[in-house]
Amino acid sequence: MNRALVFILVTVFLDMVGFGIIIPVMPALIGQVGHVTLGEGAVIGGWMAAGYALAQFLSGPFLGNLSDRYGRRPLLLLAIAGLGVDFLLHAIAPTLGWLFVGRLLAGFCGASWVIANAFIADITAPEDRGRAFGLMGAAFGLGFVVGPAVGGLLGTFGPRVPFYVAAVVSGMNLIYGWFVLPETLRVENRRPFQLARANPFGAFKVFHSYPGVLPLCAVMGMFFFFSSVYPAIWPFWGKANFSWSEAMVGVTLAVFGVIMAGFQGVLTGPAVRLWGEYRVAVLGLLCAAIAATGYGLAGSLSLVVVLMVVHGPEGFVHPMLTAILSKRVPENAQGELQGGISAITNLAMLLGTVFFANIFGWFMRPGMANPSPNVAFFVAGAGLVLTLLAMIWATRREEA
């Protein structure tokens, strides 16, 4: 395997370990700082996640285009440093306002996956990118194996402890990248920075010049909107439905990380060779719709684990769509493409996270006659069915 690819996979893995550590304790931290109920905390957490996504939406294309001009390495190191500062702010935050500030800062500097994807496009041939993007997804998944499990255990010592540990992990990641991360963008492939290309709405306009890009970008946006139900409500849903502790939330996320990493890291290559990128993406969307609906019906932890296995092929969707899109733009526009994808996905997650957090909060509000934590999953399942149909429509010419 190319050494540069190994470097970037390890960097993304460490980045996701630091991010995953904090997930199990967010409900407890919001409740401690804001003195709110579980349903109210879910809504606040949704708005915090939306602030993060908004900052990424605004900064992703900007940083992606800067990387096309100045190289990948400095922009990735900036993203890692910003995330470490965010973790420290969460660890010491005295009010909910400081938590929001931290999320905005992390979002602005949180384009690490945008630059990492551009790294991969720099060092792999077009026909190998599906597998390479699958390995990227596996690194994310493995980060979620280690991060949430550790975060759940550390949360037993207090909801702020995992944030201190996450800050240390980010610092180690920054040091690692500073000394060993190579620059992969050749001088001859760099291009002048243009503000029109660097704003998220400008990215949408530029995509008109690349045939077949906009319909698949719409599919990408729908997918991230409806799959944002998981970061929006998972720890709150687990507490409400099954009385999960922070440790149990971490264990469930770790188990799902193992499953997702297995599908993305081991099965992506064989699946692409057997069926092609389009059919693999369709399979992933079908499984995603079944799993989301199933979580809403699940009555036990064992059934949740079974659904996680069904859910696994969803991990194919993002790398397959990214690989397909990367073949439809020139080599000197890969950073712009990844910045545009970041804008689309973060806008979708911004809207989706707020949408699903508020659905959860509404159906769990005080005084509700028949409170239910499951409605958001039913809505997400229906939306993922629509996404599957949109994918089939968008790729009908390629499959004809």
Secondary structure per residue as TSV (DSSP state, phi and psi in degrees):
chain	resnum	aa	ss	phi	psi
A	1	M	-	360.0	140.2
A	2	N	-	-55.7	132.6
A	3	R	H	-59.8	-38.0
A	4	A	H	-63.2	-37.5
A	5	L	H	-65.9	-40.2
A	6	V	H	-60.9	-45.0
A	7	F	H	-57.9	-46.4
A	8	I	H	-72.0	-33.7
A	9	L	H	-66.3	-41.6
A	10	V	H	-65.9	-39.7
A	11	T	H	-61.7	-46.5
A	12	V	H	-64.9	-39.5
A	13	F	H	-58.5	-49.7
A	14	L	H	-63.9	-37.4
A	15	D	H	-61.0	-43.2
A	16	M	H	-75.4	-27.6
A	17	V	H	-60.3	-47.8
A	18	G	H	-61.8	-38.9
A	19	F	H	-71.7	-41.8
A	20	G	H	-67.8	-26.1
A	21	I	H	-57.5	-34.4
A	22	I	T	-84.9	-18.1
A	23	I	G	-60.7	-47.5
A	24	P	G	-62.8	-24.3
A	25	V	G	-100.2	-1.7
A	26	M	H	-60.3	-43.6
A	27	P	H	-58.0	-43.2
A	28	A	H	-67.0	-39.5
A	29	L	H	-66.9	-45.3
A	30	I	H	-61.8	-42.7
A	31	G	H	-63.9	-39.7
A	32	Q	H	-68.0	-44.2
A	33	V	H	-76.5	-41.3
A	34	G	H	-97.6	-10.5
A	35	H	-	54.5	57.5
A	36	V	-	-126.6	166.1
A	37	T	-	-77.5	172.5
A	38	L	H	-62.9	-44.3
A	39	G	H	-63.9	-42.6
A	40	E	H	-65.9	-37.2
A	41	G	H	-64.2	-36.3
A	42	A	H	-62.8	-41.1
A	43	V	H	-65.3	-44.1
A	44	I	H	-61.8	-43.9
A	45	G	H	-61.4	-36.2
A	46	G	H	-64.2	-41.8
A	47	W	H	-68.3	-34.2
A	48	M	H	-64.6	-44.7
A	49	A	H	-63.8	-35.0
A	50	A	H	-66.2	-39.4
A	51	G	H	-61.4	-41.2
A	52	Y	H	-60.7	-47.4
A	53	A	H	-65.9	-37.2
A	54	L	H	-62.7	-44.9
A	55	A	H	-62.3	-39.7
A	56	Q	H	-68.2	-37.8
A	57	F	H	-59.0	-42.4
A	58	L	H	-76.1	-32.7
A	59	S	H	-96.9	-23.3
A	60	G	H	-56.3	-55.0
A	61	P	H	-62.1	-35.8
A	62	F	H	-61.1	-49.5
A	63	L	H	-69.7	-37.2
A	64	G	H	-61.1	-42.7
A	65	N	H	-72.1	-34.5
A	66	L	H	-60.5	-37.2
A	67	S	H	-68.2	-28.9
A	68	D	H	-69.3	-22.2
A	69	R	H	-96.1	-46.0
A	70	Y	H	-108.4	-4.8
A	71	G	-	105.7	164.2
A	72	R	H	-81.4	-38.7
A	73	R	H	-56.9	-53.1
A	74	P	H	-63.9	-34.4
A	75	L	H	-71.0	-36.2
A	76	L	H	-67.6	-41.4
A	77	L	H	-63.6	-37.7
A	78	L	H	-60.8	-42.7
A	79	A	H	-62.7	-43.0
A	80	I	H	-64.7	-43.4
A	81	A	H	-62.2	-42.0
A	82	G	H	-63.2	-37.7
A	83	L	H	-66.4	-37.8
A	84	G	H	-62.9	-41.5
A	85	V	H	-63.1	-38.6
A	86	D	H	-59.3	-45.1
A	87	F	H	-61.0	-40.0
A	88	L	H	-64.4	-40.7
A	89	L	H	-62.0	-40.6
A	90	H	H	-64.0	-37.6
A	91	A	H	-66.7	-30.6
A	92	I	H	-111.1	-0.7
A	93	A	-	-58.8	124.7
A	94	P	-	-88.8	-18.3
A	95	T	S	-138.3	166.0
A	96	L	H	-62.1	-31.2
A	97	G	H	-58.4	-40.4
A	98	W	H	-67.8	-33.3
A	99	L	H	-63.3	-40.1
A	100	F	H	-65.2	-41.2
A	101	V	H	-59.2	-44.1
A	102	G	H	-61.2	-41.8
A	103	R	H	-65.4	-38.9
A	104	L	H	-65.3	-42.1
A	105	L	H	-63.3	-45.2
A	106	A	H	-62.8	-37.5
A	107	G	H	-65.6	-41.4
A	108	F	H	-63.8	-39.6
A	109	C	T	-96.0	5.3
A	110	G	-	-92.9	31.0
A	111	A	-	-91.3	28.6
A	112	S	H	-60.3	-37.6
A	113	W	H	-72.3	-27.1
A	114	V	H	-63.0	-49.9
A	115	I	H	-68.4	-37.6
A	116	A	H	-62.7	-41.7
A	117	N	H	-63.9	-37.4
A	118	A	H	-65.9	-37.8
A	119	F	H	-53.0	-49.9
A	120	I	H	-63.2	-42.0
A	121	A	H	-62.6	-31.4
A	122	D	H	-66.6	-36.5
A	123	I	H	-110.4	2.7
A	124	T	S	-124.6	148.7
A	125	A	-	-72.0	153.0
A	126	P	G	-53.2	-38.9
A	127	E	G	-72.4	-13.7
A	128	D	G	-101.2	0.3
A	129	R	H	-74.0	-29.6
A	130	G	H	-58.7	-46.8
A	131	R	H	-65.7	-41.4
A	132	A	H	-64.9	-42.5
A	133	F	H	-68.3	-29.2
A	134	G	H	-64.8	-40.2
A	135	L	H	-63.7	-35.7
A	136	M	H	-61.1	-44.1
A	137	G	H	-62.6	-36.0
A	138	A	H	-65.3	-38.2
A	139	A	H	-63.1	-41.1
A	140	F	H	-59.3	-46.9
A	141	G	H	-62.9	-43.1
A	142	L	H	-65.5	-34.3
A	143	G	H	-61.4	-34.0
A	144	F	H	-78.8	-16.5
A	145	V	H	-69.5	-50.2
A	146	V	H	-77.7	-47.5
A	147	G	H	-59.2	-60.0
A	148	P	H	-62.7	-35.4
A	149	A	H	-62.6	-46.0
A	150	V	H	-66.2	-40.8
A	151	G	H	-62.9	-39.6
A	152	G	H	-64.6	-40.1
A	153	L	H	-69.2	-44.0
A	154	L	H	-66.3	-28.5
A	155	G	G	-63.0	-20.8
A	156	T	G	-67.7	-17.7
A	157	F	G	-93.0	-1.9
A	158	G	-	133.3	146.9
A	159	P	T	-69.3	-12.9
A	160	R	T	-92.7	-19.4
A	161	V	H	-58.9	-45.1
A	162	P	H	-59.8	-27.9
A	163	F	H	-70.8	-37.3
A	164	Y	H	-63.0	-43.2
A	165	V	H	-64.9	-41.0
A	166	A	H	-62.6	-37.1
A	167	A	H	-63.3	-40.4
A	168	V	H	-64.1	-43.0
A	169	V	H	-60.8	-43.2
A	170	S	H	-63.5	-39.4
A	171	G	H	-62.4	-42.3
A	172	M	H	-63.2	-39.6
A	173	N	H	-62.2	-41.1
A	174	L	H	-64.0	-44.3
A	175	I	H	-62.7	-43.8
A	176	Y	H	-58.1	-49.9
A	177	G	H	-63.5	-36.9
A	178	W	H	-60.6	-37.9
A	179	F	H	-94.6	-27.8
A	180	V	H	-121.8	-14.4
A	181	L	-	-74.6	122.4
A	182	P	-	-84.8	165.5
A	183	E	-	-93.7	129.5
A	184	T	-	-111.1	-11.9
A	185	L	S	-86.6	114.2
A	186	R	-	-67.4	150.5
A	187	V	G	-59.2	-39.9
A	188	E	G	-69.9	-16.5
A	189	N	G	-96.1	2.4
A	190	R	-	-84.1	156.6
A	191	R	-	-143.3	158.7
A	192	P	-	-61.8	147.0
A	193	F	-	-77.2	131.4
A	194	Q	-	-127.7	124.4
A	195	L	H	-61.3	-33.9
A	196	A	H	-61.9	-32.1
A	197	R	H	-82.9	-17.8
A	198	A	H	-93.7	-8.9
A	199	N	S	-94.8	149.1
A	200	P	H	-61.1	-36.5
A	201	F	H	-73.7	-32.8
A	202	G	H	-62.9	-34.7
A	203	A	H	-61.2	-39.9
A	204	F	H	-61.7	-40.3
A	205	K	H	-67.7	-41.8
A	206	V	H	-61.5	-33.7
A	207	F	G	-64.8	-15.6
A	208	H	G	-62.5	-25.5
A	209	S	G	-81.5	-6.1
A	210	Y	S	-111.7	109.6
A	211	P	T	-58.5	137.8
A	212	G	T	78.6	3.0
A	213	V	H	-82.6	-46.5
A	214	L	H	-60.4	-43.9
A	215	P	H	-60.2	-40.4
A	216	L	H	-71.7	-30.3
A	217	C	H	-64.7	-36.8
A	218	A	H	-64.0	-41.5
A	219	V	H	-61.3	-43.8
A	220	M	H	-59.2	-43.1
A	221	G	H	-64.4	-43.8
A	222	M	H	-62.0	-42.7
A	223	F	H	-60.1	-46.7
A	224	F	H	-71.8	-30.7
A	225	F	H	-62.6	-51.9
A	226	F	H	-77.6	-29.6
A	227	S	H	-79.4	-7.6
A	228	S	T	-71.2	-2.8
A	229	V	H	-58.9	-29.7
A	230	Y	H	-72.8	-54.1
A	231	P	H	-64.9	-23.9
A	232	A	H	-72.0	-41.7
A	233	I	H	-131.8	-7.0
A	234	W	H	-51.4	-55.2
A	235	P	H	-65.2	-34.9
A	236	F	H	-69.0	-42.1
A	237	W	H	-61.6	-43.6
A	238	G	H	-62.3	-40.4
A	239	K	H	-67.6	-42.1
A	240	A	H	-72.6	-39.1
A	241	N	H	-86.8	-37.0
A	242	F	H	-128.1	3.2
A	243	S	-	58.3	39.8
A	244	W	-	-65.2	141.7
A	245	S	-	-82.2	173.2
A	246	E	H	-58.4	-40.0
A	247	A	H	-63.2	-41.3
A	248	M	H	-68.7	-37.8
A	249	V	H	-58.7	-44.3
A	250	G	H	-62.8	-40.1
A	251	V	H	-64.1	-44.4
A	252	T	H	-62.2	-41.1
A	253	L	H	-67.4	-36.4
A	254	A	H	-66.2	-42.6
A	255	V	H	-61.3	-45.1
A	256	F	H	-64.6	-35.0
A	257	G	H	-62.0	-40.6
A	258	V	H	-61.3	-46.8
A	259	I	H	-62.4	-47.0
A	260	M	H	-64.7	-41.1
A	261	A	H	-63.7	-37.5
A	262	G	I	-62.7	-45.3
A	263	F	I	-65.4	-46.1
A	264	Q	I	-75.0	-42.7
A	265	G	I	-83.6	-31.1
A	266	V	I	-103.4	-40.2
A	267	L	I	-97.5	-14.1
A	268	T	H	-59.5	-51.0
A	269	G	H	-58.5	-53.8
A	270	P	H	-59.8	-39.5
A	271	A	H	-63.3	-41.8
A	272	V	H	-65.0	-41.0
A	273	R	H	-65.3	-35.3
A	274	L	H	-77.1	-45.3
A	275	W	H	-118.7	-17.4
A	276	G	H	88.6	159.6
A	277	E	H	-63.8	-37.1
A	278	Y	H	-66.5	-47.7
A	279	R	H	-68.1	-34.6
A	280	V	H	-64.7	-40.1
A	281	A	H	-63.5	-41.0
A	282	V	H	-63.5	-42.8
A	283	L	H	-58.7	-44.5
A	284	G	H	-60.8	-41.0
A	285	L	H	-68.4	-37.2
A	286	L	H	-62.0	-46.3
A	287	C	H	-65.3	-35.8
A	288	A	H	-62.2	-42.4
A	289	A	H	-66.1	-41.7
A	290	I	H	-64.0	-44.1
A	291	A	H	-65.7	-45.4
A	292	A	H	-60.1	-44.2
A	293	T	H	-64.6	-39.9
A	294	G	H	-63.5	-38.9
A	295	Y	H	-59.7	-36.9
A	296	G	H	-66.5	-23.0
A	297	L	H	-98.6	-11.7
A	298	A	-	-64.4	135.9
A	299	G	-	-115.9	3.2
A	300	S	S	-153.3	160.6
A	301	L	H	-64.2	-37.5
A	302	S	H	-62.2	-38.6
A	303	L	H	-69.0	-35.9
A	304	V	H	-59.7	-42.0
A	305	V	H	-65.0	-41.7
A	306	V	H	-60.2	-43.0
A	307	L	H	-65.3	-30.7
A	308	M	H	-61.3	-37.6
A	309	V	H	-66.0	-43.8
A	310	V	H	-60.6	-36.1
A	311	H	H	-70.7	-24.4
A	312	G	G	-49.0	-46.9
A	313	P	G	-60.3	-14.1
A	314	E	G	-56.2	-27.8
A	315	G	G	-62.9	-15.8
A	316	F	G	-73.2	-27.0
A	317	V	H	-63.3	-54.8
A	318	H	H	-61.7	-50.6
A	319	P	H	-62.3	-34.6
A	320	M	H	-67.7	-46.1
A	321	L	H	-63.0	-40.0
A	322	T	H	-63.5	-42.6
A	323	A	H	-64.1	-42.6
A	324	I	H	-62.2	-46.2
A	325	L	H	-65.4	-36.6
A	326	S	H	-64.5	-22.6
A	327	K	T	-82.4	-8.3
A	328	R	T	-104.4	6.4
A	329	V	S	-129.9	155.5
A	330	P	-	-66.6	162.7
A	331	E	G	-64.3	-30.6
A	332	N	G	-83.7	6.8
A	333	A	G	-118.9	15.4
A	334	Q	H	-65.7	-38.3
A	335	G	H	-64.8	-40.6
A	336	E	H	-62.5	-42.5
A	337	L	H	-60.1	-49.1
A	338	Q	H	-64.9	-35.2
A	339	G	H	-64.7	-40.0
A	340	G	H	-66.2	-41.7
A	341	I	H	-60.9	-40.6
A	342	S	H	-60.1	-42.9
A	343	A	H	-61.1	-44.6
A	344	I	H	-65.5	-49.9
A	345	T	H	-67.5	-37.6
A	346	N	H	-73.2	-35.1
A	347	L	H	-63.7	-42.5
A	348	A	H	-62.9	-43.8
A	349	M	H	-68.8	-35.2
A	350	L	H	-57.4	-52.7
A	351	L	H	-69.3	-41.5
A	352	G	H	-67.7	-40.4
A	353	T	H	-64.0	-44.9
A	354	V	H	-64.0	-42.4
A	355	F	H	-59.2	-51.8
A	356	F	H	-74.6	-33.5
A	357	A	H	-63.6	-39.3
A	358	N	H	-72.5	-33.4
A	359	I	H	-61.5	-46.2
A	360	F	H	-60.5	-48.5
A	361	G	H	-62.0	-37.5
A	362	W	H	-66.1	-44.8
A	363	F	H	-83.1	-2.1
A	364	M	T	-119.1	14.9
A	365	R	-	-68.9	151.4
A	366	P	T	-58.3	136.1
A	367	G	T	88.0	-2.3
A	368	M	-	-65.0	129.5
A	369	A	S	-62.6	-46.4
A	370	N	S	-129.3	76.6
A	371	P	-	-63.4	142.6
A	372	S	-	-143.6	126.7
A	373	P	S	-86.6	2.3
A	374	N	-	-99.6	-13.0
A	375	V	H	-59.6	-38.4
A	376	A	H	-59.4	-36.2
A	377	F	H	-69.4	-35.0
A	378	F	H	-65.1	-41.9
A	379	V	H	-63.9	-42.8
A	380	A	H	-63.1	-40.8
A	381	G	H	-61.0	-43.7
A	382	A	H	-63.8	-40.4
A	383	G	H	-65.9	-35.2
A	384	L	H	-70.9	-28.7
A	385	V	H	-62.6	-44.1
A	386	L	H	-61.7	-38.0
A	387	T	H	-64.0	-41.7
A	388	L	H	-59.3	-45.3
A	389	L	H	-63.5	-38.4
A	390	A	H	-65.3	-37.3
A	391	M	H	-64.1	-44.4
A	392	I	H	-61.2	-41.7
A	393	W	H	-66.3	-42.8
A	394	A	H	-67.6	-25.8
A	395	T	T	-110.7	15.8
A	396	R	H	-62.7	-33.5
A	397	R	H	-69.1	-41.2
A	398	E	H	-65.7	-31.3
A	399	E	H	-89.3	-8.1
A	400	A	-	-70.6	360.0
